């Protein structure tokens, strides 16, 4: 353990800890844009700079190891002024469309500008027009709002392993791009949306959820994905009793299986819930036609047919095919019905991951 002082508070941290972790232990709220606890460190945005006594330069807390005896200030005048300048530099090439942006209310750039009173940028100059009109049905790529934190690039490589995007060019012309600046569909992208999950601004958003409700207009319902047996956890965004989107839950206490990561079906494929093709009542076929029935009638009808087949042909004349879109508990009951009640081991499942 090493000892250091942060904003007048003496703390201990393990050797090798970064200053950012030490500041969190001390209760300091450091702004971060490029930092993500699930991704490798970048240290590129410099929003987390702090002042260390005896050091000539401000230190980026996310990539600077804590040292014994350090005396740190997290909101000194120099630190605050530096953060304001960084925000102004970002705003110089950031399209200000907060009122229509899908990330309004959850944008970290917006939050930090409010926190430090930055209304506009003194830095003039025409920024590059780098909006990407990508015809894919899932992800909106508005790079005129990109702050080049590279969280999307790192998430694509480290969480999904697709490596579909990277940084093209350098300096003022740097932009996030696929190979040869093509469309996502022509890249290794699997449309998992991890890039949308980690984007701190509105550069990457869901086309499926567009204009259906901002973050502060929806209720969030914690649930488990029903597509397969993995058991990924996420929050359904609900507005006016309709599902309008999905939000990742990145707290491992609530999402231990996937820690926020999802596949394309889990993140974007929730529209089946209100599909007009879904049955709303049981149906029984009579004389080649389906007619609506009550649950009691349908269950009695099915039970009668099962008993009839068992009595005439034996238990092994039947099989149960279950679904990964049922819960583990429901699947347990399904196989128990076949093995213990009907008396056959002819049980199979659609989970073929």
C-alpha positions in Angstrom: 0.0 0.0 0.0 1.1 3.6 -0.6 -0.1 6.8 1.0 -1.1 10.0 -0.7 -3.2 13.1 -0.2 -6.1 14.0 -2.5 -8.0 17.3 -1.9 -6.6 17.4 1.6 -7.8 13.8 2.4 -5.1 11.2 3.3 -5.8 7.8 1.7 -4.1 4.5 1.1 -4.2 2.6 -2.2 -2.5 -0.5 -3.5 0.7 0.0 -5.3 0.1 0.1 -9.1 -3.3 1.9 -8.8 -3.9 4.7 -11.1 -4.6 8.2 -9.8 -8.1 8.0 -11.1 -8.8 5.0 -8.9 -7.3 6.8 -5.9 -9.4 9.9 -6.6 -12.5 7.8 -6.6 -11.6 6.3 -3.2 -11.1 9.8 -1.9 -14.5 10.8 -3.1 -13.4 13.1 -6.0 -15.6 13.1 -9.1 -13.2 13.4 -12.0 -14.7 13.9 -15.4 -13.7 11.3 -18.0 -14.5 10.9 -21.7 -12.0 8.4 -23.1 -11.9 6.2 -20.0 -13.9 3.1 -19.7 -13.4 0.5 -16.9 -13.8 -2.4 -19.3 -11.4 -1.1 -21.9 -7.6 -0.6 -22.1 -6.4 2.8 -21.1 -6.0 5.5 -23.7 -5.4 8.8 -21.8 -6.3 10.8 -24.9 -9.1 13.2 -23.8 -7.2 14.7 -20.8 -10.4 15.6 -19.1 -9.3 13.8 -15.9 -6.2 16.0 -15.4 -5.2 16.8 -11.8 -2.5 18.9 -10.2 0.3 17.2 -8.3 2.4 19.3 -5.9 5.9 19.7 -7.2 5.1 18.6 -10.8 5.4 21.2 -13.6 2.6 19.6 -15.7 -0.9 18.5 -15.0 -1.3 14.7 -14.9 -3.9 12.6 -16.7 -5.3 10.6 -13.8 -6.5 7.6 -15.8 -3.0 6.7 -17.0 -0.7 8.0 -14.2 0.2 5.5 -11.4 -0.3 6.8 -7.9 3.0 7.4 -6.0 3.8 7.4 -2.4 3.6 10.9 -0.8 1.7 12.5 -3.7 -0.3 15.6 -2.9 -3.1 16.0 -5.5 -5.7 18.7 -6.2 -8.6 17.7 -8.5 -10.3 21.1 -8.9 -7.5 23.7 -8.6 -7.9 26.8 -10.8 -5.3 25.5 -13.3 -7.2 22.2 -13.5 -10.6 23.8 -14.0 -9.2 26.2 -16.6 -7.6 23.3 -18.5 -10.8 21.3 -18.5 -12.7 24.3 -19.9 -10.2 24.7 -22.7 -10.4 21.0 -23.5 -14.2 21.3 -23.7 -14.0 24.3 -26.0 -11.6 22.4 -28.3 -14.0 19.5 -28.5 -16.9 21.9 -29.2 -15.0 23.5 -32.0 -15.7 20.4 -34.2 -18.7 19.0 -32.4 -22.1 19.6 -34.0 -24.3 21.2 -31.4 -27.7 19.7 -31.9 -28.5 18.8 -28.3 -32.2 19.5 -28.7 -32.7 16.8 -31.3 -29.8 14.5 -30.3 -30.8 11.0 -29.2 -28.1 11.2 -26.4 -29.6 14.4 -24.9 -29.6 13.8 -21.1 -27.0 11.0 -21.2 -24.2 12.9 -23.1 -21.1 13.3 -21.0 -19.9 16.2 -23.1 -23.2 18.0 -22.4 -22.9 17.2 -18.7 -19.3 18.5 -18.4 -20.1 21.7 -20.4 -22.9 22.3 -17.9 -20.7 21.5 -15.0 -17.9 24.0 -16.0 -20.2 26.6 -17.6 -18.8 26.2 -21.2 -21.5 27.5 -23.6 -19.5 27.8 -26.8 -16.0 27.6 -28.3 -13.7 30.5 -28.8 -11.8 28.4 -31.3 -13.0 29.2 -34.8 -12.5 27.3 -38.0 -14.6 25.1 -40.3 -14.5 21.5 -39.0 -14.6 18.5 -41.4 -18.0 17.3 -42.5 -17.6 13.6 -41.6 -21.2 12.4 -41.1 -21.4 8.9 -42.4 -24.6 8.0 -44.3 -24.5 4.3 -43.6 -27.6 2.3 -44.9 -27.5 -0.3 -42.1 -30.8 -0.7 -40.2 -29.3 -0.5 -36.7 -26.5 2.1 -36.0 -26.6 5.8 -36.8 -23.0 7.1 -37.4 -23.0 10.8 -37.0 -19.3 11.5 -36.7 -19.9 15.3 -36.8 -20.6 14.7 -33.1 -17.6 12.4 -32.5 -15.0 13.6 -29.9 -12.4 10.9 -30.9 -12.3 9.2 -27.5 -11.8 5.9 -29.4 -14.0 4.0 -26.9 -16.0 2.5 -29.9 -12.7 1.2 -31.5 -11.5 -0.4 -28.3 -14.9 -1.9 -27.5 -15.2 -3.4 -31.0 -11.8 -5.0 -30.6 -11.7 -5.9 -27.0 -15.3 -6.9 -26.1 -16.7 -8.2 -29.4 -13.4 -9.0 -31.2 -14.7 -7.8 -34.6 -12.2 -5.0 -35.3 -14.6 -3.5 -37.7 -13.5 0.1 -37.1 -10.4 2.1 -36.4 -9.0 5.6 -36.6 -8.4 6.9 -40.1 -6.0 9.8 -40.7 -4.4 12.0 -38.0 -4.8 15.4 -36.5 -7.7 17.5 -37.3 -8.7 15.1 -40.1 -8.9 12.0 -37.9 -12.1 10.1 -38.1 -13.5 6.7 -37.0 -13.8 4.5 -40.1 -14.2 1.0 -41.5 -11.5 -0.3 -43.9 -11.5 1.9 -47.0 -14.3 4.1 -45.4 -16.9 1.6 -46.4 -20.3 0.7 -44.9 -20.6 -1.4 -41.7 -22.3 -4.2 -43.6 -19.2 -4.6 -45.7 -16.9 -4.8 -42.7 -16.5 -7.5 -40.0 -19.2 -5.6 -38.0 -21.8 -8.0 -36.3 -24.1 -5.1 -35.3 -23.8 -5.9 -31.6 -24.0 -2.3 -30.7 -21.2 -2.3 -28.2 -19.9 0.9 -29.9 -23.3 2.5 -29.1 -23.1 1.3 -25.5 -19.7 2.9 -24.8 -20.1 6.1 -26.9 -20.2 9.1 -24.4 -21.9 11.5 -26.9 -24.4 11.2 -29.7 -22.0 10.0 -32.5 -23.3 6.5 -32.4 -26.9 5.9 -31.6 -29.7 3.3 -32.3 -31.7 3.8 -35.5 -34.3 1.4 -34.1 -34.9 3.7 -31.1 -34.6 7.0 -32.9 -37.2 9.6 -32.0 -39.2 7.2 -29.8 -38.1 8.8 -26.5 -35.1 10.4 -24.8 -33.5 8.9 -21.7 -35.4 11.0 -19.3 -38.7 10.3 -21.0 -38.6 6.5 -20.5 -39.0 4.1 -17.7 -36.3 1.4 -17.4 -37.2 -2.1 -16.6 -34.5 -4.6 -15.6 -35.0 -7.9 -17.4 -33.2 -10.9 -19.0 -32.9 -11.4 -22.7 -35.2 -14.2 -24.0 -33.3 -15.0 -27.3 -31.0 -17.7 -26.0 -29.9 -19.5 -22.9 -26.9 -17.2 -22.1 -29.0 -15.1 -19.8 -27.8 -11.6 -20.7 -29.3 -8.8 -18.6 -30.4 -5.4 -19.9 -33.0 -2.7 -19.3 -36.0 -2.2 -21.5 -36.8 1.4 -22.2 -40.6 1.8 -21.9 -42.7 4.8 -22.9 -46.5 4.8 -23.0 -46.5 1.0 -22.3 -44.4 0.4 -25.4 -40.8 -0.8 -25.6 -38.8 1.8 -27.4 -35.2 0.7 -26.8 -32.7 -1.3 -24.8 -30.0 0.0 -22.4 -27.0 -2.0 -21.3 -26.6 -2.7 -17.6 -22.8 -2.6 -17.0 -22.8 -3.2 -13.3 -21.5 -6.7 -12.8 -23.7 -7.1 -9.7 -26.8 -6.8 -11.8 -25.4 -8.1 -15.1 -22.8 -10.8 -14.2 -23.2 -12.8 -17.4 -22.7 -10.1 -20.1 -21.7 -6.9 -18.2 -23.5 -4.8 -20.7 -22.4 -6.6 -23.9 -25.2 -7.8 -26.2 -25.7 -9.4 -29.6 -27.6 -7.8 -32.4 -30.8 -9.6 -31.4 -30.6 -8.6 -27.8 -29.9 -4.9 -28.4 -32.0 -4.3 -31.5 -34.5 -7.2 -31.9 -37.1 -6.3 -29.3 -39.9 -5.3 -31.8 -41.3 -8.9 -31.8 -43.0 -8.1 -28.5 -45.6 -5.9 -30.1 -45.7 -7.6 -33.5 -49.1 -7.9 -35.1 -48.1 -11.5 -36.0 -48.1 -12.7 -32.4 -51.0 -14.8 -31.1 -53.1 -13.2 -28.4 -55.3 -16.2 -27.7 -55.0 -20.0 -28.1 -56.3 -21.5 -31.3 -57.8 -25.0 -31.9 -58.0 -26.4 -35.4 -61.4 -27.9 -36.4 -62.3 -29.0 -39.9 -59.1 -27.5 -41.2 -59.8 -24.1 -39.7 -58.4 -22.4 -36.6 -60.8 -20.9 -34.1 -60.1 -19.0 -30.9 -60.3 -20.9 -27.6 -59.9 -20.3 -23.9 -56.8 -21.5 -22.2 -58.7 -24.1 -20.2 -60.2 -25.5 -23.4 -56.9 -25.5 -25.3 -55.0 -27.2 -22.4 -57.7 -29.8 -22.0 -57.7 -30.4 -25.7 -53.9 -30.8 -25.8 -53.9 -33.1 -22.7 -56.5 -35.3 -24.2 -54.6 -35.7 -27.5 -51.3 -36.5 -25.6 -53.1 -39.1 -23.4 -54.8 -40.6 -26.5 -51.4 -41.0 -28.3 -49.7 -42.4 -25.2 -52.5 -45.0 -24.7 -52.5 -46.1 -28.4 -48.8 -45.9 -29.3 -46.8 -45.6 -26.1 -44.8 -42.8 -24.5 -41.9 -43.0 -26.9 -44.2 -42.1 -29.8 -44.0 -38.5 -28.5 -41.1 -35.9 -28.2 -40.8 -32.5 -26.7 -38.9 -29.8 -28.5 -38.3 -26.8 -26.2 -37.0 -23.3 -26.8 -34.1 -21.1 -25.7 -36.6 -18.3 -25.6 -38.3 -19.9 -22.6 -36.7 -19.4 -19.1 -34.5 -22.1 -17.6 -37.3 -22.8 -15.1 -39.9 -23.3 -17.9 -37.4 -25.6 -19.8 -36.9 -27.6 -16.6 -40.7 -28.1 -16.3 -40.9 -29.1 -19.9 -38.4 -31.9 -19.6 -39.9 -33.0 -16.2 -43.3 -33.3 -17.9 -41.9 -35.6 -20.5 -39.7 -37.7 -18.3 -41.7 -37.9 -15.1 -45.3 -37.7 -16.3 -45.4 -38.9 -19.9 -42.5 -41.3 -19.5 -40.1 -40.6 -22.4 -36.6 -39.2 -22.7 -37.3 -37.8 -26.2 -36.5 -34.2 -25.2 -34.5 -31.8 -27.4 -33.9 -28.1 -27.5 -33.2 -25.4 -30.1 -30.1 -23.9 -28.4 -27.3 -24.4 -30.9 -24.9 -21.6 -30.0 
